[in-house]
């Protein structure tokens, strides 16, 4: 499975991925979930909370139940699309 060469591209997939990415970003900015820091110094680092690929999503957050509960509304609202 996955996106194959020769299959038609679905433009709405880009919109859905963008919407999901914005929902994860809002949860991170509001400190509901935390990602991990990448970079050398404190002012040049980048916080990664999620990675989106063609048909896969990786979510990085703390290993506590509170952060998992804050992810649930993101998935529920994305499912409504």
C-alpha positions in Angstrom: 0.0 0.0 0.0 1.0 3.6 -0.2 1.3 6.2 -3.0 2.4 4.4 -6.2 4.0 5.8 -9.3 1.3 6.4 -11.9 -1.6 6.7 -9.5 -3.5 10.0 -9.6 -2.5 12.6 -7.0 -5.3 13.6 -4.6 -5.1 17.3 -3.9 -7.5 17.1 -1.0 -4.9 14.9 0.8 -2.6 17.9 1.0 -5.4 20.0 2.6 -6.1 17.2 5.1 -2.5 16.8 6.0 -2.1 20.6 6.4 -5.2 20.7 8.7 -3.9 17.9 10.8 -0.5 19.5 11.1 -2.1 22.8 12.2 -4.1 21.0 14.9 -0.9 19.3 16.3 0.9 22.6 16.1 -1.8 24.3 18.1 -1.7 21.6 20.8 2.1 22.1 21.0 1.9 25.9 21.2 -0.7 25.7 23.9 1.6 23.4 25.8 -0.9 20.5 25.8 1.7 18.2 24.3 5.5 18.4 24.0 7.7 17.2 21.3 11.5 16.9 21.4 14.2 19.4 20.7 16.6 19.1 17.8 19.6 21.4 17.5 22.8 22.5 19.1 22.0 25.5 21.2 18.9 26.7 23.0 18.1 29.5 20.6 18.7 27.5 17.4 16.8 24.4 18.3 13.6 23.1 16.7 10.8 21.3 18.5 9.3 18.4 16.6 5.9 17.2 17.7 4.8 15.3 14.6 5.9 14.1 11.2 3.4 13.5 8.3 4.2 11.3 5.4 2.0 10.1 2.5 -0.1 7.7 4.5 1.7 7.7 7.9 1.8 10.0 10.9 4.3 9.9 13.7 3.4 11.7 16.9 6.0 12.6 19.5 4.9 13.6 23.0 5.6 13.0 26.6 5.0 9.6 28.2 2.2 10.7 30.5 -1.5 10.2 30.3 -2.4 13.9 30.3 -0.7 14.5 27.0 -2.4 11.5 25.5 -5.8 12.8 26.6 -5.0 16.1 24.9 -4.4 14.4 21.6 -7.8 12.7 21.6 -9.7 15.9 20.6 -7.2 16.4 17.7 -8.1 13.0 16.3 -11.8 13.4 16.9 -12.0 16.7 15.2 -9.8 15.5 12.3 -12.1 12.5 11.9 -15.0 14.9 11.3 -13.4 16.2 8.0 
